[in-house]
Amino acid sequence: MAQYTLETCLTPSTSQRICIIDDDDAVRDSLGVLLRSYGYDVGDFASAHDFLMEAYAVGERFDCAIVDLQMPGISGLELFHLLRKRRSSLPFVMITGRADSTLKERARRGGVVAMLDKPIGANALIDAISKANTASTPRGHT
């Protein structure tokens, strides 16, 4: 696993757009602050429905999605499958506070790039985003 230093954190090195979809305000806020400190452009949404209505419907583009696996309404895994049915290639990094091994395995088999348990370490998150963007082409997914 790569190590990220304070210097790396203070020297933004990317213009990639990341969306965070999580029903927990504190998670969205803390991940947003972390990712912005690494130079990412971040959009955040309180639910899959909000993402679909506010971003996807108008063609807003992201390079990677960080999505809570279990949310009220449309779950992260349901959102993933819905977007795949619509031919979106947006890479997904799933996050969860509930370690349900069955759901995690379904997500991995379905093509989710990474599964991270909350609380999420900065290095693990940045590695997962890097893996997501390496695995996907071309950049700029909806």
C-alpha positions as CSV (number, residue, x, y, z in Angstrom):
1,M,0.0,0.0,0.0
2,A,1.3,3.4,-0.9
3,Q,2.0,5.9,1.9
4,Y,0.8,9.5,1.6
5,T,2.7,12.2,3.4
6,L,1.7,15.6,4.7
7,E,3.6,17.1,1.8
8,T,1.5,15.1,-0.6
9,C,-1.6,16.2,1.2
10,L,-0.6,19.9,1.0
11,T,0.3,19.7,-2.7
12,P,-2.9,19.0,-4.7
13,S,-2.0,16.8,-7.6
14,T,-5.3,15.9,-9.3
15,S,-8.3,17.5,-11.0
16,Q,-10.4,14.3,-10.8
17,R,-14.0,14.6,-9.7
18,I,-15.2,12.3,-7.0
19,C,-18.7,12.0,-5.7
20,I,-19.5,10.9,-2.2
21,I,-22.9,9.3,-1.7
22,D,-23.7,8.6,2.0
23,D,-26.7,9.3,4.2
24,D,-24.4,10.3,7.1
25,D,-23.6,14.0,7.1
26,A,-20.5,13.5,9.2
27,V,-19.1,10.9,6.8
28,R,-19.7,13.0,3.7
29,D,-18.2,16.1,5.4
30,S,-15.1,14.3,6.6
31,L,-14.4,12.4,3.4
32,G,-15.0,15.6,1.4
33,V,-12.4,17.5,3.5
34,L,-9.9,14.7,3.2
35,L,-10.3,14.4,-0.6
36,R,-10.2,18.1,-1.2
37,S,-6.9,18.2,0.8
38,Y,-5.6,15.7,-1.8
39,G,-6.7,18.0,-4.6
40,Y,-9.9,16.2,-5.7
41,D,-12.9,18.1,-6.8
42,V,-15.7,16.6,-4.7
43,G,-19.5,16.5,-5.0
44,D,-21.6,15.0,-2.2
45,F,-25.1,13.6,-2.0
46,A,-27.2,12.5,0.9
47,S,-28.8,9.6,-1.0
48,A,-28.7,7.7,-4.2
49,H,-31.9,9.4,-5.1
50,D,-30.3,12.8,-4.7
51,F,-27.4,11.7,-6.9
52,L,-29.7,10.5,-9.6
53,M,-31.8,13.7,-9.6
54,E,-29.1,16.3,-9.0
55,A,-26.2,14.9,-10.9
56,Y,-26.9,11.9,-13.1
57,A,-30.1,13.4,-14.7
58,V,-28.2,16.5,-15.8
59,G,-25.1,14.7,-17.1
60,E,-22.7,15.8,-14.3
61,R,-19.6,13.7,-14.7
62,F,-17.4,12.1,-12.1
63,D,-14.2,10.0,-12.2
64,C,-15.1,7.8,-9.2
65,A,-18.0,7.3,-6.8
66,I,-17.6,6.6,-3.1
67,V,-20.9,5.1,-2.0
68,D,-22.3,3.8,1.2
69,L,-23.3,0.2,0.8
70,Q,-26.4,0.4,3.0
71,M,-28.6,3.5,2.8
72,P,-32.3,4.1,3.2
73,G,-34.2,4.0,-0.1
74,I,-31.8,2.9,-2.9
75,S,-28.8,1.1,-1.5
76,G,-25.3,1.6,-2.8
77,L,-25.4,-1.8,-4.5
78,E,-28.8,-1.1,-6.1
79,L,-27.4,2.2,-7.4
80,F,-24.4,0.4,-8.8
81,H,-26.6,-2.1,-10.7
82,L,-29.0,0.6,-11.9
83,L,-26.1,2.6,-13.4
84,R,-24.7,-0.5,-15.0
85,K,-28.0,-1.2,-16.6
86,R,-27.9,2.3,-18.0
87,R,-24.4,1.5,-19.4
88,S,-22.5,3.8,-17.0
89,S,-19.0,2.8,-16.4
90,L,-18.5,5.0,-13.3
91,P,-16.1,3.2,-11.0
92,F,-17.6,2.5,-7.5
93,V,-15.7,2.3,-4.2
94,M,-18.2,1.0,-1.6
95,I,-17.9,1.9,2.0
96,T,-19.8,0.3,4.9
97,G,-20.2,0.6,8.7
98,R,-21.8,-2.8,8.8
99,A,-19.6,-5.7,7.8
100,D,-22.2,-7.9,6.0
101,S,-20.0,-10.5,4.3
102,T,-22.8,-11.5,1.9
103,L,-23.4,-8.0,0.6
104,K,-19.7,-7.4,0.4
105,E,-19.2,-10.5,-1.7
106,R,-22.1,-9.6,-4.0
107,A,-20.6,-6.2,-4.6
108,R,-17.1,-7.6,-5.4
109,R,-18.5,-10.2,-7.8
110,G,-20.6,-7.5,-9.4
111,G,-17.7,-5.3,-10.3
112,V,-17.3,-2.9,-7.5
113,V,-13.6,-1.8,-7.4
114,A,-13.1,-1.8,-3.7
115,M,-14.9,-2.4,-0.4
116,L,-13.8,-0.3,2.6
117,D,-15.0,-0.6,6.2
118,K,-15.7,2.5,8.2
119,P,-13.8,4.2,9.7
120,I,-11.9,4.6,6.5
121,G,-8.1,5.3,6.6
122,A,-6.8,8.0,4.2
123,N,-4.3,5.7,2.6
124,A,-6.8,3.0,1.9
125,L,-9.3,5.5,0.4
126,I,-6.7,7.1,-1.9
127,D,-5.4,3.7,-3.0
128,A,-9.0,2.6,-3.8
129,I,-9.6,5.8,-5.9
130,S,-6.3,5.2,-7.7
131,K,-7.3,1.6,-8.4
132,A,-10.7,2.7,-9.6
133,N,-9.3,5.3,-12.0
134,T,-6.6,2.9,-13.3
135,A,-9.2,0.2,-14.0
136,S,-11.5,2.5,-15.8
137,T,-11.3,4.1,-19.3
138,P,-12.1,6.6,-20.5
139,R,-12.1,9.3,-17.8
140,G,-15.3,11.2,-17.0
141,H,-18.2,8.9,-16.3
142,T,-21.7,9.6,-15.5
